[in-house]
Amino acid sequence: MRLEGKVAIVTGGARGIGEAIVRDFVAEGASVVIADLLETEGNALATELQEMGYDVYFHKTDVSSEDSIKALRNFTLGTFSKLDVVCNNAAINIPGAVTELSEDTWTRTMDVNVKSQFLMGKHTVPLMQKQGKGSIINMGSANSFVAEPRLSAYVASKGAILMLTRAMALDYAKDNIRVNCICPGWVDTTLNDAHAELYGGRDVVLQDLSSIQPIGRAINPSEIAKVATFLASDDSSCMTGSPVIADGGITAGA
């Protein structure tokens, strides 16, 4: 029960890596607010976990909207009276080289992937400062370090997240607020489907995954969730500004 007594927000928590993080957090004793636009999936997950005896709620949230982020913060405080952990997991991945992307796609990618983490920090760090501690976990990627063809907006956003993480870590270390990021490799979730279609589809990518991911298999969302739990817990008390690379070896030879 490494997170017993802690209150956490997980953005993009209705499915994929976010869902796995929610499940691991509650299993380790945390109370959790699932923040997502996917209302059906989010409510279903919250209901399932409530029926298992866990303290978890869903709050519909557009992470690219400041008003929505404020409403999420207020809901969390109204429900639990505090906030210990923020996991900024929400993201989109729309493939394309710069000549293939629309300006709207570029802006939407930056808004969901990067601006959301800025807004979450802006409106939750003050709560953690008052409490005297906190842990913020940003979701980066192996693409925070290495690029891939026809993935320019996503790669740019994930590079920005790494630098945002380091900047926040320096700014708030004096407040005992730790800011780290997880950098996964190819995780088998729907986030990757559009990119995989460029290379023949998910099944083709999985068959040839060892050519880019040395462990030779997709990473399970539950494996990333274990990293998030570690960063949320006091087990990582000396870590801040750290990218935790959980990429199956993608960047090992970079």
C-alpha positions as CSV (number, residue, x, y, z in Angstrom):
1,M,0.0,0.0,0.0
2,R,2.7,2.5,-1.1
3,L,0.1,5.2,-1.9
4,E,-2.1,4.8,1.2
5,G,-3.7,8.1,2.1
6,K,-2.7,9.9,-1.1
7,V,-5.1,11.6,-3.5
8,A,-4.2,11.5,-7.2
9,I,-5.5,12.9,-10.5
10,V,-4.8,10.8,-13.6
11,T,-5.5,12.6,-16.9
12,G,-6.4,10.4,-19.8
13,G,-7.3,7.9,-17.2
14,A,-10.2,6.2,-18.9
15,R,-8.3,3.7,-21.1
16,G,-4.8,2.6,-22.2
17,I,-1.8,3.6,-20.0
18,G,-4.0,5.9,-18.0
19,E,-6.4,3.2,-17.0
20,A,-3.6,0.9,-16.0
21,I,-2.2,3.7,-13.8
22,V,-5.6,4.3,-12.2
23,R,-5.9,0.6,-11.4
24,D,-2.4,0.4,-9.9
25,F,-2.8,3.6,-7.9
26,V,-6.0,2.4,-6.2
27,A,-4.6,-1.0,-5.6
28,E,-1.7,0.7,-3.8
29,G,-4.2,2.6,-1.6
30,A,-4.7,5.9,-3.4
31,S,-7.9,7.8,-3.9
32,V,-8.1,8.8,-7.6
33,V,-9.9,11.2,-9.8
34,I,-10.1,9.9,-13.4
35,A,-9.9,13.0,-15.8
36,D,-10.9,12.3,-19.4
37,L,-13.2,13.4,-22.2
38,L,-14.3,9.7,-22.7
39,E,-17.3,9.9,-20.5
40,T,-18.7,6.4,-21.1
41,E,-15.3,4.7,-20.5
42,G,-14.4,6.9,-17.6
43,N,-17.7,6.4,-15.8
44,A,-17.6,2.6,-16.4
45,L,-14.0,2.3,-15.0
46,A,-15.0,4.4,-11.9
47,T,-18.1,2.3,-11.3
48,E,-16.2,-0.9,-11.7
49,L,-13.5,0.2,-9.2
50,Q,-16.1,1.6,-6.7
51,E,-17.8,-1.7,-6.7
52,M,-14.5,-3.3,-5.7
53,G,-14.3,-1.0,-2.8
54,Y,-11.9,1.6,-4.1
55,D,-12.3,5.4,-3.6
56,V,-12.3,6.6,-7.2
57,Y,-14.4,9.1,-9.2
58,F,-14.6,10.2,-12.8
59,H,-14.7,13.9,-13.9
60,K,-15.1,14.8,-17.5
61,T,-12.2,17.0,-18.4
62,D,-10.8,18.7,-21.5
63,V,-7.2,19.0,-20.5
64,S,-6.5,21.7,-23.2
65,S,-9.0,24.1,-21.5
66,E,-8.0,26.2,-18.5
67,D,-11.6,26.4,-17.3
68,S,-11.9,22.6,-17.5
69,I,-8.7,22.2,-15.5
70,K,-9.9,24.6,-12.9
71,A,-13.1,22.6,-12.6
72,L,-11.1,19.4,-12.2
73,R,-9.0,20.9,-9.4
74,N,-12.1,22.2,-7.6
75,F,-13.9,18.8,-7.9
76,T,-10.8,17.1,-6.5
77,L,-10.6,19.5,-3.6
78,G,-14.4,19.3,-3.0
79,T,-14.2,15.5,-2.9
80,F,-11.0,14.8,-1.1
81,S,-9.9,18.2,0.4
82,K,-6.3,17.7,-0.8
83,L,-4.1,16.6,-3.8
84,D,-0.8,14.7,-3.5
85,V,-0.2,13.3,-7.0
86,V,-0.8,14.5,-10.5
87,C,-0.2,12.2,-13.4
88,N,-0.3,14.0,-16.7
89,N,-1.0,11.1,-19.0
90,A,-3.5,12.6,-21.6
91,A,-2.1,12.7,-25.1
92,I,-2.9,12.4,-28.8
93,N,-0.8,11.1,-31.6
94,I,-1.6,12.3,-35.2
95,P,1.1,11.2,-37.6
96,G,2.5,13.3,-40.4
97,A,5.6,15.2,-41.6
98,V,5.3,19.0,-41.3
99,T,4.2,19.2,-45.0
100,E,1.4,16.8,-44.3
101,L,0.0,18.3,-41.1
102,S,-2.6,21.1,-40.9
103,E,-2.0,24.0,-38.6
104,D,-5.0,22.9,-36.6
105,T,-3.5,19.4,-36.0
106,W,-0.2,20.9,-34.9
107,T,-2.0,23.2,-32.5
108,R,-4.3,20.5,-31.1
109,T,-1.3,18.2,-30.5
110,M,0.5,20.9,-28.6
111,D,-2.6,21.9,-26.6
112,V,-3.4,18.3,-25.5
113,N,0.1,17.0,-25.0
114,V,2.0,20.1,-23.7
115,K,-0.3,22.9,-22.8
116,S,-2.3,20.5,-20.6
117,Q,0.7,19.8,-18.5
118,F,1.4,23.5,-18.1
119,L,-2.2,24.2,-17.1
120,M,-2.2,21.3,-14.6
121,G,0.9,22.6,-13.0
122,K,-0.3,26.1,-12.9
123,H,-3.5,25.1,-11.0
124,T,-2.3,22.3,-8.8
125,V,1.2,23.3,-7.7
126,P,-0.2,26.0,-5.4
127,L,-2.2,23.3,-3.6
128,M,1.0,21.2,-3.2
129,Q,2.9,24.2,-2.0
130,K,0.4,24.8,0.8
131,Q,0.6,21.1,1.8
132,G,4.4,21.2,1.7
133,K,4.9,18.3,-0.7
134,G,3.6,16.7,-3.9
135,S,4.6,14.5,-6.9
136,I,3.9,15.4,-10.5
137,I,4.4,12.8,-13.2
138,N,4.5,13.9,-16.8
139,M,4.2,11.4,-19.6
140,G,7.0,11.8,-22.1
141,S,8.1,9.2,-24.5
142,A,11.2,7.6,-26.1
143,N,10.4,10.3,-28.6
144,S,11.5,12.8,-26.0
145,F,15.0,11.7,-27.0
146,V,14.7,10.2,-30.5
147,A,12.6,11.2,-33.5
148,E,10.7,9.0,-36.0
149,P,9.7,9.6,-39.6
150,R,6.3,11.2,-40.2
151,L,5.6,11.9,-36.5
152,S,6.7,15.5,-36.3
153,A,4.0,17.1,-34.1
154,Y,4.0,14.2,-31.6
155,V,7.8,14.1,-31.3
156,A,8.0,17.8,-30.9
157,S,5.4,17.7,-28.1
158,K,7.2,14.9,-26.3
159,G,10.6,16.7,-26.5
160,A,8.9,19.8,-25.0
161,I,7.5,17.7,-22.1
162,L,11.0,16.6,-21.1
163,M,12.2,20.2,-20.9
164,L,9.0,21.3,-19.1
165,T,9.5,18.6,-16.5
166,R,13.1,19.7,-15.8
167,A,12.1,23.4,-15.6
168,M,9.3,22.6,-13.1
169,A,11.6,20.4,-11.1
170,L,14.0,23.2,-10.6
171,D,11.3,25.8,-9.8
172,Y,9.6,23.7,-7.2
173,A,12.2,21.6,-5.5
174,K,12.4,24.1,-2.7
175,D,8.7,23.4,-2.0
176,N,9.3,19.6,-1.8
177,I,7.4,19.1,-5.0
178,R,8.9,16.5,-7.2
179,V,8.4,16.6,-11.0
180,N,9.5,13.6,-13.1
181,C,8.5,12.1,-16.4
182,I,8.1,8.6,-17.8
183,C,9.4,7.9,-21.3
184,P,7.8,4.8,-22.6
185,G,8.6,2.9,-25.8
186,W,5.9,1.3,-28.0
187,V,3.1,0.4,-25.7
188,D,0.2,-1.6,-27.2
189,T,-2.6,0.9,-26.9
190,T,-5.0,2.6,-29.4
191,L,-2.8,5.8,-29.2
192,N,-0.4,4.2,-31.7
193,D,-3.1,2.9,-34.2
194,A,-2.9,5.8,-36.7
195,H,0.9,5.8,-36.7
196,A,0.9,2.0,-37.2
197,E,-1.4,2.3,-40.2
198,L,1.4,4.1,-42.1
199,Y,3.5,0.9,-41.8
200,G,0.8,-1.7,-42.7
201,G,-1.2,-1.8,-39.5
202,R,-0.8,-2.9,-35.9
203,D,-0.2,-6.6,-36.7
204,V,2.6,-5.8,-39.1
205,V,4.3,-3.5,-36.6
206,L,4.1,-6.0,-33.8
207,Q,5.7,-8.7,-36.0
208,D,8.6,-6.4,-36.7
209,L,8.8,-4.7,-33.4
210,S,12.2,-6.1,-32.5
211,S,13.7,-4.0,-35.2
212,I,13.0,-0.8,-33.2
213,Q,12.4,-2.1,-29.7
214,P,15.1,-4.5,-28.6
215,I,13.1,-6.4,-26.1
216,G,11.2,-7.7,-29.1
217,R,7.6,-7.2,-27.8
218,A,5.2,-4.4,-27.0
219,I,5.2,-3.0,-23.6
220,N,2.1,-3.7,-21.5
221,P,0.4,-0.6,-20.0
222,S,0.6,-2.3,-16.6
223,E,4.4,-2.1,-16.8
224,I,4.3,1.7,-17.3
225,A,1.8,1.9,-14.4
226,K,4.3,0.3,-12.1
227,V,6.8,3.1,-12.9
228,A,4.1,5.7,-12.3
229,T,3.4,4.2,-8.9
230,F,7.0,4.3,-8.0
231,L,7.2,8.0,-8.9
232,A,4.0,8.8,-7.0
233,S,5.3,7.0,-3.9
234,D,7.9,8.0,-1.3
235,D,10.1,5.3,-2.7
236,S,11.3,7.9,-5.2
237,S,11.7,10.7,-2.6
238,C,15.1,11.8,-3.9
239,M,14.1,12.0,-7.6
240,T,13.1,15.2,-9.4
241,G,13.7,16.4,-12.9
242,S,14.3,12.8,-14.0
243,P,13.2,11.1,-17.2
244,V,12.5,7.5,-16.4
245,I,13.1,5.7,-19.6
246,A,10.9,2.6,-19.9
247,D,11.3,2.1,-23.6
248,G,12.2,-1.6,-24.1
249,G,15.7,-0.5,-25.2
250,I,14.7,1.9,-28.0
251,T,17.1,4.7,-26.9
252,A,19.9,2.4,-25.7
253,G,21.8,2.7,-29.0
254,A,20.9,6.2,-29.7
